[in-house]
Amino acid sequence: MSTTTTTKMSPRTQSRAALPPSNHKPAPYSGPTRDEIMAVRKEYLNPGIFAFYKDPVCIVEGHMQYLWDETGRQYLDAFAGIVTVSVGHCHPKITQRIQEQAAKLVHTTTIYLHPTIGQFAKAVADHMPKGSNLKVSYFTNAGSEANELATMMARMHTGRGEMLSLRNAYHGGSQSTIGLTAVGTWKFPLPVVNNVKHVAPGYCYRCPFGLTYPSCDVKCARSAEDTIKYETSGEIACFIGEPIQGVGGVVTPPPEYFKIVYDIVRKYGGLCIADEVQTGWGRTGEHFWGFQNWGVTPDLVTMAKGIGNGAPLGACTTRPEIAQTMTRKIHFNTFGGNPVSMAQGLATLEIIDEEKIQQRAKEVGGYLKNKLLELQQKHSLIGEVRGLGLMLGVELVKDRQTKEPASTECAEVFEQAKNRSLLLGKGGLFGNVLRIKPPMCITKADVDFMVDCIDECIDVAAPGK
Ligand SMILES: Cc1ncc(COP(=O)(O)O)c(C=O)c1O
């Protein structure tokens, strides 16, 4: 394998949208070529690992909201490595803290005492709503593990097995979290490993009952009771839901949705789990946790992605009496709570507070949402703009009356944006929702570029729409 770059500069499509320059100068790249990287990946990695774009992008450096490929070309990251980089790529303070920790101690496991795990757990508890007693954390390496643990605790605590999740949900790719997930594209045809029933989501744009809010009386939420009565024994262990569905296409429920569902679940003796893997850490702007937007307090909260700004880190936080169930057997996670991830998580949380990241998500997210709503006036392709803070979605439709999903057009906008140095996300069952969830350090100048770029890409992908 050569050590010099031979790949040609990937051309940036001429665009009227101007990418704000970064004062960060990426180091000259001297690793294997892009073609070599592709060849090795093809030969030695499981083919189930997929890459975005017809011509995948090779990223070799990141700084705050920007990324650079092997040719030195700069991109605006509007997807944050799938909603994971919360405060910026290689944020200098986090890099310093990782380096300091890695030079001292990389691994111990929780069988020995170490200061940072407790400090981080306390910091997480301090960010929970006052009076909630959501205090005790178990650290994992990912969101799927955190959801496995939360549902296991809920089942152990209630002594029941049946669970509810939402249709259009994504809760992970492990065997049991695939059971909680309810977007067909992400479900492998496995024998059932979990006893899960799915409740209608609060997806007003595509109402599962064909009704209109608010005259619908939020039937989607109320239907949870029918699901319990008809499809379970009536003795449910728990309900798990994302406050805003991420993978499902930034589906944002009506404000009273979760309150109605939580009340029903509790009436039947179940515990409520909020999957904050995407919505946590201030991303929704107004509140630190997504569930706070809906005026509910869960019994267990799961988190990952943005909590570590890129570290393999997840957690489940709950009340002490629920956490107590974990003492009934021995449970162990080799890397959960390791010193490096803990240092990274703690530093991330400190930066969120110091740099007022949540406030920024609110302000810049509000500015972005308004601009996207303006764009909706111009392009009939945009069926709906939704979401909160810096967790936004743009659902594309071929026809506003029929709402036929514009999946091909969405894929084309996505490609065209990459060619103009904008990396977006994409989701929804039909792959017709642009997902915009950038590192929360993004500026209004970045937003101006992003919206100009999407405008231009729609003109190319769906002329006249
Ligand atoms: C809401 C939600 N929960 C859980 C997960 C699973 O997290 P991980 O991929 O870290 O296992 C994801 C991942 O996308 C997610 O979006």
The ligand as an SDF file (V2000), in Angstrom:
LIG
                    3D

 16 16  0  0  0  0  0  0  0  0999 V2000
  -32.8530    6.5900   18.9760 C   0  0  0  0  0  0  0  0  0  0  0  0
  -31.7490    5.5740   18.8830 C   0  0  0  0  0  0  0  0  0  0  0  0
  -31.6570    4.6230   19.8310 N   0  0  0  0  0  0  0  0  0  0  0  0
  -30.6900    3.7050   19.8090 C   0  0  0  0  0  0  0  0  0  0  0  0
  -29.7560    3.6740   18.8020 C   0  0  0  0  0  0  0  0  0  0  0  0
  -28.6830    2.6360   18.7890 C   0  0  0  0  0  0  0  0  0  0  0  0
  -27.4630    3.2020   19.1230 O   0  0  0  0  0  0  0  0  0  0  0  0
  -26.0930    2.4760   18.7460 P   0  0  0  0  0  0  0  0  0  0  0  0
  -25.9680    2.4910   17.2660 O   0  0  0  0  0  0  0  0  0  0  0  0
  -25.0690    3.3160   19.4550 O   0  0  0  0  0  0  0  0  0  0  0  0
  -26.1630    1.1020   19.3040 O   0  0  0  0  0  0  0  0  0  0  0  0
  -29.8050    4.6420   17.7970 C   0  0  0  0  0  0  0  0  0  0  0  0
  -28.8390    4.6470   16.7000 C   0  0  0  0  0  0  0  0  0  0  0  0
  -28.9900    5.2730   15.6800 O   0  0  0  0  0  0  0  0  0  0  0  0
  -30.8360    5.6160   17.8390 C   0  0  0  0  0  0  0  0  0  0  0  0
  -30.9540    6.5520   16.9000 O   0  0  0  0  0  0  0  0  0  0  0  0
  1  2  1  0
  2  3  1  0
  2 15  2  0
  3  4  2  0
  4  5  1  0
  5  6  1  0
  5 12  2  0
  6  7  1  0
  7  8  1  0
  8  9  2  0
  8 10  1  0
  8 11  1  0
 12 13  1  0
 12 15  1  0
 13 14  2  0
 15 16  1  0
M  END
$$$$
